[in-house]
Amino acid sequence: MPTLTLAHTGQLDQRALASVRALLDEAFGGNFADDDWEHALGGMHVLSFSGERLVAHGSVVQRRMVHGGRALRVGYVEAVGVHPDHRRRGHASAVMDALEDLIRRAYEAGALSASDEGAELYAVRGWQRWQGTTWALTPDGRVRTPDEEGGLFVLPGSGPLDLTGEITCDFRDGDLW
């Protein structure tokens, strides 16, 4: 059974943050960019341990999304990764249980951009695939993000959602979603 620790970025010291970053680099096979790391910071982290070893991580950060004529406070899931040697042992599910609990208690909805490999995990957990169009607010104005369509999942909460409508995310460097 995984042992979990929940902490805000500000509660993690440099050693802990370095351990998380090293885990994510390993979990993503070296394809975890500096912008990906930046996106994972500033919110709540769930750390999963096997004994004393950090083997899984996920975080939820607040983002504003425009949908249905209003700004929603969304808990956006980032940097969910499990060390390759510890996959299929319940770590991702335990991390997601904790993240979903945080989202349900603190946000109007949850959202995440799923990889092809992760899409099944999220769908089985009750996350719903966004069926409408996706957009981003950028320094150059509102732009379509069609590459995200099909990979965006939401966890409905207290905020009203029309899964076939438009949704617009706030701007950030790197991947917008």
C-alpha positions as CSV (number, residue, x, y, z in Angstrom):
1,M,0.0,0.0,0.0
2,P,1.5,3.4,-1.0
3,T,2.3,5.9,1.6
4,L,1.2,9.4,0.6
5,T,2.3,12.9,1.5
6,L,0.4,16.0,0.5
7,A,2.3,19.3,0.5
8,H,2.1,22.7,-1.2
9,T,5.1,23.6,-3.3
10,G,6.1,26.1,-0.6
11,Q,6.3,23.3,2.0
12,L,8.8,21.2,-0.1
13,D,12.5,22.0,0.4
14,Q,15.0,22.0,-2.4
15,R,16.0,18.4,-1.7
16,A,12.4,17.2,-2.0
17,L,11.8,19.2,-5.1
18,A,15.0,17.9,-6.7
19,S,13.8,14.3,-5.9
20,V,10.4,15.0,-7.5
21,R,12.0,16.4,-10.6
22,A,14.4,13.4,-10.9
23,L,11.5,11.0,-10.5
24,L,9.5,12.8,-13.3
25,D,12.5,12.8,-15.6
26,E,12.8,9.0,-15.1
27,A,9.0,8.4,-15.3
28,F,8.8,10.3,-18.6
29,G,11.9,8.8,-20.1
30,G,13.8,12.1,-20.2
31,N,10.9,13.9,-22.0
32,F,9.9,16.1,-19.0
33,A,10.8,19.6,-20.0
34,D,11.6,22.7,-17.9
35,D,8.2,24.2,-18.8
36,D,6.5,20.9,-17.7
37,W,8.2,21.2,-14.4
38,E,7.2,24.9,-14.1
39,H,3.6,23.9,-14.7
40,A,3.7,21.4,-11.8
41,L,4.7,24.1,-9.3
42,G,2.6,26.5,-7.2
43,G,-0.1,24.1,-6.1
44,M,-0.6,20.9,-4.1
45,H,1.7,17.9,-4.6
46,V,0.9,14.3,-3.8
47,L,4.0,12.2,-3.2
48,S,3.8,8.4,-3.1
49,F,6.4,6.4,-1.4
50,S,7.3,2.7,-1.4
51,G,9.2,2.5,1.9
52,E,11.4,5.5,2.0
53,R,11.6,5.8,-1.8
54,L,9.7,8.4,-3.8
55,V,8.0,6.4,-6.6
56,A,5.1,8.5,-7.8
57,H,3.9,12.1,-8.0
58,G,1.1,14.3,-9.2
59,S,0.1,17.9,-8.6
60,V,-2.9,20.1,-8.9
61,V,-2.6,23.8,-9.7
62,Q,-5.2,26.5,-10.0
63,R,-6.0,27.8,-13.5
64,R,-8.8,30.0,-14.7
65,M,-10.8,28.8,-17.7
66,V,-13.6,30.6,-19.5
67,H,-16.6,28.5,-20.2
68,G,-20.3,29.3,-20.7
69,G,-19.7,33.0,-20.3
70,R,-17.9,32.8,-16.9
71,A,-14.4,32.2,-15.5
72,L,-14.2,28.9,-13.7
73,R,-11.7,28.1,-10.9
74,V,-10.2,24.9,-12.2
75,G,-7.9,22.4,-10.4
76,Y,-5.5,21.4,-13.2
77,V,-3.7,18.1,-12.8
78,E,0.0,18.1,-13.8
79,A,3.0,15.9,-13.6
80,V,1.4,12.6,-12.8
81,G,4.2,10.1,-13.1
82,V,5.3,6.7,-11.6
83,H,8.8,5.3,-11.6
84,P,9.0,2.5,-14.3
85,D,10.0,-0.1,-11.7
86,H,6.8,0.7,-9.6
87,R,4.1,0.8,-12.2
88,R,0.9,-1.3,-11.9
89,R,1.1,-1.3,-8.1
90,G,-1.6,1.2,-7.3
91,H,0.6,4.3,-7.0
92,A,-1.1,6.3,-9.9
93,S,-4.5,5.4,-8.5
94,A,-3.5,6.5,-5.0
95,V,-2.1,9.8,-6.3
96,M,-5.2,10.4,-8.4
97,D,-7.5,9.6,-5.4
98,A,-5.8,12.3,-3.4
99,L,-5.8,14.9,-6.3
100,E,-9.4,14.3,-7.1
101,D,-10.3,14.8,-3.4
102,L,-8.5,18.1,-3.4
103,I,-10.2,19.2,-6.7
104,R,-13.7,18.3,-5.3
105,R,-13.1,20.3,-2.1
106,A,-11.4,23.4,-3.6
107,Y,-12.3,23.9,-7.2
108,E,-15.4,24.2,-9.4
109,A,-14.0,21.5,-11.8
110,G,-10.9,19.6,-12.6
111,A,-9.1,19.4,-15.9
112,L,-6.1,17.7,-17.4
113,S,-4.4,17.0,-20.7
114,A,-4.0,13.3,-21.1
115,S,-1.4,11.4,-23.0
116,D,-2.6,8.5,-25.2
117,E,-1.3,6.1,-22.5
118,G,-3.0,8.0,-19.6
119,A,-6.4,8.5,-21.2
120,E,-7.8,5.2,-20.2
121,L,-6.8,5.7,-16.6
122,Y,-8.7,9.0,-16.4
123,A,-11.8,7.7,-18.3
124,V,-12.1,4.7,-15.9
125,R,-11.9,7.1,-13.0
126,G,-14.9,9.2,-14.2
127,W,-13.0,12.0,-16.0
128,Q,-14.9,13.0,-19.1
129,R,-13.4,13.7,-22.5
130,W,-14.1,17.3,-23.6
131,Q,-16.1,17.1,-26.8
132,G,-16.2,20.8,-27.8
133,T,-13.6,23.2,-29.0
134,T,-10.5,24.3,-27.0
135,W,-9.0,27.7,-27.0
136,A,-6.3,29.7,-25.1
137,L,-5.9,33.3,-24.1
138,T,-2.5,34.4,-25.3
139,P,-0.6,37.6,-25.5
140,D,-1.8,37.7,-29.1
141,G,-5.5,37.2,-28.2
142,R,-7.7,34.1,-28.0
143,V,-6.5,31.3,-30.3
144,R,-7.8,27.8,-31.1
145,T,-5.9,24.9,-29.8
146,P,-7.2,22.0,-32.0
147,D,-4.3,19.7,-31.1
148,E,-5.7,19.4,-27.6
149,E,-9.2,18.4,-28.7
150,G,-9.6,14.8,-27.9
151,G,-7.0,14.8,-25.1
152,L,-8.6,17.2,-22.7
153,F,-10.5,15.6,-19.8
154,V,-12.6,17.3,-17.1
155,L,-13.9,16.2,-13.7
156,P,-17.2,18.0,-13.3
157,G,-17.8,19.7,-9.9
158,S,-19.9,22.5,-8.7
159,G,-19.4,24.6,-11.9
160,P,-21.7,24.1,-14.8
161,L,-20.1,22.4,-17.8
162,D,-21.4,21.8,-21.3
163,L,-18.9,19.2,-22.6
164,T,-19.8,20.1,-26.2
165,G,-19.1,23.8,-25.8
166,E,-16.0,26.0,-26.0
167,I,-13.5,26.2,-23.2
168,T,-10.6,28.6,-23.0
169,C,-7.6,28.2,-20.7
170,D,-5.3,30.9,-19.3
171,F,-1.9,31.6,-20.8
172,R,1.4,30.0,-19.8
173,D,4.7,29.3,-21.4
174,G,5.2,25.9,-23.1
175,D,2.2,23.7,-23.6
176,L,-0.9,25.8,-23.2
177,W,-2.9,22.8,-21.9
